[in-house]
Amino acid sequence: MIALNQPFQLLTEIECADFISRARTLETVKGQTYSNQSHVRTNDIIWFSFTEDERNRFWELVKDYWDRVHWYEHPVQISIYKPGQYYDWHTDDKPNRKRSSLRHLTLTCNLQCAPGALFETRLNSYDLKLGEAIIIPSESEHRACAPTEGERWSLTIWYMKKRNAAETES
């Protein structure tokens, strides 16, 4: 079982390089927040589609949580952080009573490391290595710190939970 809030090796160096190579062929856009607060997030993103085998692999990864998660958002997000670019404190669950689902677990994985580009929760600071990932509850406050040099590339997946009818507005 993959424990929450504990880094683990997910991808090889070759897999990380492949994801970055494929992502470079796609459109890069400015990262946004739900409330469009530009001071909270300054990095760029790419919406990235997995192959069917990759989709299955990343779904199987959370099989121990299938009683809590029902699918994951796809395409997934690849984030690029250049020196000075960051994503400040936020949560991913973004409650919206009109939605029939919400983000329940968040996975982030380093595809390329950079000095200073830490992933932090309110309880811990993680200097994730190449291909290393962490899964956190989506309601956990977290941030991605700016690299001091180079670029950090990371992959983010949001595993979704269905909401019952009583939790949603019509």
Buried (B, 14 or more C-beta within 10 A) or exposed (E): EBEEEEBBEBBEEEBBBEBBEBBEEEEEEEBEBEEEEEEBBBBBBBBBEBEEEBBEEBBEBBEEBEEEBEEBBBEBBBBBBBBEBBBBEBBBBBEEEEBEBBBBBBBBBBBBBBEBBBBBBEEBEBBBEBBBBBBBBBBBEBBBBBBEEBBBBBBBBBBBBBBEEEEBEE
